[in-house]
Structure formats: structure tokens, C-alpha cells
Amino acid sequence: MTIPTTQFDARHLERINARLEKYHPSKILEWAVETFRGEMALMSSFGLEDVALYDMFWRIDDSARLMTLDTLRLPNETYTVIDQTRLRYSVDIETFYPDLVSVKKMVESQGNNLFYRGLTNRKLCCGVRKVEPLERALSGVKAWVTGLRRDQGMERSEIGIVEFDESHANIKINPLANWSFDEVRAYVQEHKVPYNELHDKGYPSIGCSPCTRAVKDGEDPRSGRWWWEADPDSKECGLHVVPTPES
Ligand code: SF4
């Protein structure tokens, strides 16, 4: 039976998380499919975590919904894996683009590569190209699945398996919260899941082309994102806001 998101109060979430915490990500997705059915989608950036998760999701439900944000600044390698995924799973990928009027206004006033000139500009660009399209995408679902992992550090170390997402007034599910990057990679290899070839070139985390670079062995995996910014706490694009303890 589908459960309305209003039933996910703090105590309910605590009970669900206590149970799901011990589950394999596939079992967590089974619970999510049973709970939300077609009112749930995986929001994918086609990084290693997301391609692994979609493979698990599709094995449970071959009509599993897959959404993505095309910022219009993605690396070519990301477009390649998007095409490969479409073919492999015969999935109609729900793609959300930035509002072109907003892009035009931003570029005309601040330039194409405004993000290199300070955090305010960078947040503006992420807002236009990612945050607003995400809001549009999530307005149509009761729950969304992400590939966040706790060992990615910073605010991500606090994520729950299931959270109430206050920003979007829905439920956010993080089935890979307890997995390491190596576990994700092993899953992808075992199931021959198409993945972004940039991962083999030193890119553990892949975003827009002008804002992502390879990292060296031993460096923080997210240090290749917005690498010119000194503050490591700023390395989020606004898509993932940590819930308050009450939520
Ligand atoms: S990652 Fe870079 S190009 Fe992409 S939306 Fe953010 S600032 Fe803009």
C-alpha cells in the first residue's frame, strides 16, 4: 500500500531507519518500491553510485523511473553514459533542463564562466542550472532516490537511509548511505553496468565539465569539484540540503 509522505513523522522515520540500516541497498529499494511505487524516481547524475543504483532499481522494477538534470555544461563522457543507459535498460530518461530565459539573463550579465569569479556567482549558476530544474523535477514525485554515501564526508556523513526532505516536501532515500566507493565499484563491475569512463581517469566525483577535474591518489574525492574554492564546506551545489534533527 502506498504511504502518504505526511505519515513520515520523526518517530516513524526512526523506526524505518532502524530496520533499513542493516539492509543491502537492493533490499532498501525493494522497500521503497513497495512503499511509493510509481511515485518515486532515481535522480541520477550518472556517477558510479547512480548507475549502480539504477541497475538495482531496474532489477526490482523494469519500469523504474530515472530522472536527470542536464545543465547543458556536462562532460561529453556523461552524455555517452546517458545514451548507454538508455539503450541498456530501454528507459525513457526524464531529463530536466535549465530555464533558457534564466540562462540567457545570467550569461548576458555575468558571462559564460561566471562561476570562477566567486562563490556568489557559482551558486547563481548552480541555482539556475541545477537547483531550479531539480525543484521542477521533484514536484512530480513523493520520493526520490539518491546515490549519496556517508563516507563522502562533510554534511553527507550525517545522512539517514530515509529522510524527510524539507526543501522539496517529499521523502529522500539514500540506499548507498553505508556503502564505500569500492563496494559501489565492485557492484558495477560484477553486473557490467555502463559507467562514466572519467572514473578511470581520476574523477571519483563528476559534475559539470568546467567545474570538475581529476584528483590525485589520497586527495579528498570531492576536491576535484569547484577546486578553485578554498572552503571545503562549500563543495555542494544546493541539491542536497541536510535535514534538521526534527525532520
Ligand atoms: S557545477 Fe559549475 S557549470 Fe554546473 S551548474 Fe554549478 S557552477 Fe554551473
Residues whose N, C-alpha, C, O or C-beta is under 5 A from the ligand:
A	BS01	SF4	T71 R73 F115 R122 C125 C126 R129 K130 G207 C208 C211
